[in-house]
Amino acid sequence: MPDSTRRPRTRGGRPYAGAGLLLALALAIGMPSSVASPVDAAHAGEGPTPEGAIATLRVEDQGSRWLVWADNRLAGPAEVMVDFIESRNVSAQPALPARATLPAGGSRVVAVIGHGGGGGRPRFRLQARSIPGQPGTRPEDVLYRLPVDATAVRVDQGYGGAYSHHDDENRYAIDLAVPEGTRVLAARDGVVMQVGPRDGRGGPSGNFVRLLHDDGSMSLYAHLQPGGALATPGRRVRAGERIGLSGSTGHATGPHLHFAVQANRGMRLVSIPFRMDGLPGSARPAAEEGLRTRSGP
């Protein structure tokens, strides 16, 4: 297990790659429909939804009721949960909070809101959390290839690393110490599901690429250099194909590639253990120890 008292020597970070993005929507019934446009809670009033957003909310006013739509921005499935922040003289079917699974690039009515029957003008504010991936998937036990084009790399932080691999999304992640601009390769066949903000300003994960695999699991490649996310959403790639260039964007203390295999466990994005060619079966090097790996058989 990693040393719980020492921080990795040069690299680290806490990627989230857009998982759990919170959206907020405020409606005062009877006001112009323009107030119903979805707003990211972290950027309220600052313009369009961020490029790395997973889903957006919108409300369709039908006169006597309001349809709450969720729109999936990913080239893969996503799960969304909608709830009231505030409600006055309204009711929802189904009752909120409510969840829905959205197909790639698809939309769905998550709830229908109607008048509550009491006195006063109806009013409500909504929020939504969204998670990439289909809930309830069963990832297969497969052998991943090394996701960088290098003959030898060092694992600066492995499973359960005390610096930043202690939450569900990153517990079974590895940080590969490689120079800036190293070619990042698909570790397994998949579809490019999500590409994070290409300018490197997209939060803790910086630039990133997320691949969707045939079994519903997802692989994450984070902290790519500015302009280093080279994959196109919706495109199918083969293992070993270049999808990016490594860097240190986001909350990283030095150049490295953060790699994780993740799955949606019902509105909860979790990392899962994986086997990788060239890494020991446990993939748990002590944070202060260098680990030589190989990219070939």
C-alpha positions in Angstrom: 0.0 0.0 0.0 1.2 3.6 -0.5 2.9 5.3 2.3 0.2 7.2 4.2 2.5 9.8 5.6 4.4 11.0 2.6 3.3 13.0 -0.4 4.4 11.9 -4.0 7.7 13.6 -4.8 6.8 15.7 -7.8 3.3 15.0 -9.1 -0.3 14.8 -8.0 -3.7 16.2 -8.4 -7.3 15.4 -7.9 -9.1 14.9 -11.2 -12.8 14.8 -11.5 -13.2 15.2 -15.2 -16.6 16.8 -15.0 -18.2 14.1 -12.8 -21.1 15.3 -10.7 -21.4 18.6 -12.4 -24.1 20.7 -10.6 -26.6 22.7 -12.6 -29.1 25.1 -11.2 -32.2 26.5 -12.8 -34.5 29.2 -11.3 -38.1 29.8 -12.6 -40.6 32.3 -11.5 -43.7 31.2 -13.3 -45.3 33.9 -15.6 -41.9 35.6 -16.3 -40.3 35.6 -19.8 -39.2 32.1 -20.9 -35.7 33.4 -21.3 -35.1 32.9 -17.6 -35.6 29.2 -18.1 -32.2 28.7 -19.7 -29.9 26.3 -17.9 -27.1 27.8 -15.8 -24.1 26.0 -14.3 -24.2 26.7 -10.6 -20.4 27.3 -10.5 -20.6 29.8 -13.3 -24.0 31.5 -12.8 -24.4 34.5 -15.0 -21.0 34.0 -16.7 -22.2 32.8 -20.1 -22.7 29.4 -21.9 -22.5 26.0 -20.2 -18.8 24.9 -19.8 -17.4 22.7 -22.5 -16.8 19.9 -20.1 -20.4 19.8 -18.8 -22.2 16.4 -18.8 -25.8 17.5 -19.0 -28.0 20.6 -19.0 -31.5 21.3 -17.8 -34.2 23.2 -19.6 -37.9 23.7 -18.9 -40.7 23.6 -21.5 -43.6 25.8 -20.5 -46.9 24.1 -21.6 -49.2 26.7 -20.0 -50.7 24.6 -17.2 -47.5 22.5 -16.6 -43.8 22.5 -17.1 -41.7 19.7 -18.6 -38.2 19.4 -17.1 -35.8 18.2 -19.8 -32.3 16.9 -19.3 -30.0 17.0 -22.3 -26.9 14.8 -22.4 -23.9 16.5 -23.9 -21.7 13.3 -24.0 -21.1 10.8 -26.7 -22.0 8.1 -24.3 -24.7 7.5 -21.6 -25.1 9.7 -18.5 -27.3 9.6 -15.4 -28.9 12.7 -14.0 -30.7 13.5 -10.8 -33.0 16.5 -10.5 -34.3 18.1 -7.3 -36.0 21.2 -6.0 -33.8 23.9 -4.5 -37.0 25.8 -3.7 -40.7 25.1 -4.5 -43.8 27.0 -3.8 -47.3 26.0 -4.8 -46.1 23.3 -7.2 -46.0 19.5 -7.4 -43.8 17.1 -9.5 -44.4 13.8 -11.1 -42.5 11.7 -10.3 -41.7 13.2 -6.9 -38.3 14.9 -6.8 -35.5 14.0 -6.4 -35.9 11.9 -9.6 -33.2 10.1 -11.7 -33.0 9.4 -15.4 -30.5 7.7 -17.6 -29.9 9.5 -20.9 -28.5 7.9 -24.1 -25.5 9.4 -25.9 -26.4 12.9 -27.1 -30.0 12.2 -26.0 -32.7 14.1 -24.1 -35.4 13.0 -21.7 -38.2 14.5 -19.6 -37.2 13.8 -16.1 -40.2 15.3 -14.4 -43.5 17.1 -15.0 -44.2 20.1 -12.7 -47.7 21.3 -12.2 -49.6 23.8 -10.0 -49.9 22.7 -6.4 -53.5 23.9 -6.0 -52.8 26.3 -3.2 -52.9 30.1 -3.2 -50.2 32.3 -4.5 -48.1 32.3 -7.7 -46.2 29.0 -8.4 -42.5 29.3 -8.2 -39.6 26.8 -8.2 -35.9 26.5 -8.5 -34.2 23.3 -9.7 -30.8 21.7 -9.4 -29.3 18.7 -11.1 -26.3 16.4 -10.7 -25.0 14.4 -13.6 -22.7 11.4 -13.8 -21.1 9.9 -16.9 -21.9 6.3 -17.7 -24.7 3.7 -17.6 -25.6 2.7 -14.0 -25.4 -1.0 -13.2 -22.7 -2.0 -15.7 -20.5 -5.0 -15.0 -16.9 -4.3 -16.2 -15.0 -7.2 -17.6 -11.6 -8.4 -16.4 -9.4 -7.3 -19.2 -5.7 -6.5 -19.6 -5.1 -2.8 -20.4 -2.0 -1.6 -22.3 0.3 1.1 -21.0 -1.4 4.4 -21.9 1.8 6.3 -22.8 4.3 6.0 -25.6 7.3 5.4 -23.5 9.7 2.5 -22.9 9.9 3.1 -19.2 7.9 5.3 -16.8 7.6 5.8 -13.1 4.4 5.4 -11.1 4.5 8.4 -8.7 1.2 7.6 -7.0 -0.7 4.3 -7.1 -3.8 2.8 -5.6 -4.9 4.6 -2.5 -2.3 7.3 -2.7 -2.5 9.6 0.3 -2.0 12.8 -1.6 -5.0 12.6 -4.0 -6.1 9.0 -4.5 -8.4 8.7 -1.5 -11.9 9.4 -2.9 -14.1 7.0 -4.8 -13.3 8.4 -8.2 -9.5 8.1 -7.8 -8.9 5.4 -5.3 -7.8 2.9 -8.0 -6.0 5.4 -10.2 -2.3 5.7 -11.1 -0.1 8.7 -11.9 2.5 8.0 -14.5 5.5 10.4 -14.4 6.2 11.3 -18.1 7.7 14.4 -19.7 5.4 17.1 -21.0 4.1 16.3 -24.5 4.4 12.5 -24.2 2.0 10.7 -26.5 -1.0 9.4 -24.6 -2.5 6.2 -26.1 -5.8 4.5 -25.7 -5.3 1.7 -23.1 -8.2 -0.3 -24.6 -10.6 -0.1 -27.5 -13.5 2.3 -27.0 -15.5 5.3 -28.1 -14.4 8.8 -27.2 -17.1 9.8 -24.8 -16.0 13.1 -23.4 -13.2 15.6 -24.1 -12.6 18.1 -21.3 -11.9 21.8 -21.9 -9.1 22.0 -24.3 -7.6 25.2 -22.9 -6.6 23.5 -19.6 -8.9 25.7 -17.4 -11.6 23.1 -16.8 -11.0 22.4 -13.1 -8.9 19.9 -11.2 -8.5 17.5 -14.1 -7.5 20.2 -16.6 -7.6 18.8 -20.1 -8.8 15.2 -20.2 -10.2 12.4 -22.5 -12.8 9.8 -21.4 -13.3 6.6 -23.3 -16.3 4.4 -23.1 -15.7 0.6 -23.4 -18.0 -2.0 -24.7 -18.8 -3.3 -21.2 -19.9 0.1 -20.0 -16.7 0.9 -18.1 -14.8 4.1 -18.8 -11.1 5.0 -18.9 -9.9 8.5 -17.9 -6.8 10.2 -19.2 -6.3 13.5 -17.3 -3.9 16.5 -17.0 -3.2 16.7 -20.7 -1.3 19.7 -21.9 -3.1 22.7 -23.4 -4.4 21.7 -26.8 -3.3 18.1 -25.9 -6.8 16.5 -26.0 -6.6 15.2 -29.6 -9.6 12.9 -29.6 -12.9 13.6 -31.2 -16.1 12.8 -29.3 -18.1 10.0 -30.9 -15.1 8.5 -32.7 -14.1 4.9 -32.1 -10.4 4.3 -31.3 -8.3 1.2 -31.0 -5.9 0.3 -28.1 -2.6 2.0 -28.8 -4.0 4.8 -30.9 -2.9 8.3 -29.9 -5.6 10.3 -28.1 -3.6 13.1 -26.5 -0.4 14.6 -25.2 0.5 14.5 -21.5 0.9 17.7 -19.5 0.2 19.3 -16.1 -3.0 21.2 -16.5 -5.5 21.4 -13.7 -4.5 20.7 -10.1 -1.2 19.0 -10.9 2.1 19.6 -9.3 4.2 18.4 -12.3 3.9 16.7 -15.6 2.2 13.3 -15.5 -0.7 11.3 -16.8 -3.5 10.4 -14.4 -5.2 7.2 -15.5 -8.2 5.5 -14.0 -10.9 3.0 -15.0 -14.3 4.1 -13.7 -17.9 3.0 -13.6 -21.2 4.5 -12.6 -22.6 2.9 -9.5 -25.9 4.8 -9.5 -25.2 8.5 -9.3 -21.8 7.7 -7.9 -18.7 7.6 -10.1 -16.2 5.1 -8.7 -12.7 3.9 -9.9 -12.2 0.2 -10.1 -9.1 -2.0 -10.0 -7.5 -2.9 -13.3 -4.7 -5.0 -14.7 -2.2 -3.3 -17.0 0.6 -4.9 -19.1 3.9 -3.9 -17.6 2.6 -3.0 -14.1 2.5 -5.4 -11.1 -0.8 -7.1 -10.5 -1.6 -4.9 -7.5 -0.4 -1.6 -9.1 0.3 -0.3 -5.7 3.8 1.1 -5.6 4.8 3.2 -2.6 4.5 6.8 -3.5 8.2 7.5 -2.9 9.5 4.5 -4.9 10.1 4.6 -8.7 8.7 1.7 -10.7 10.0 0.8 -14.0 7.4 -0.4 -16.5 7.5 -1.6 -20.1 5.2 -0.8 -23.0 5.8 -4.0 -25.0 5.0 -7.7 -24.3 
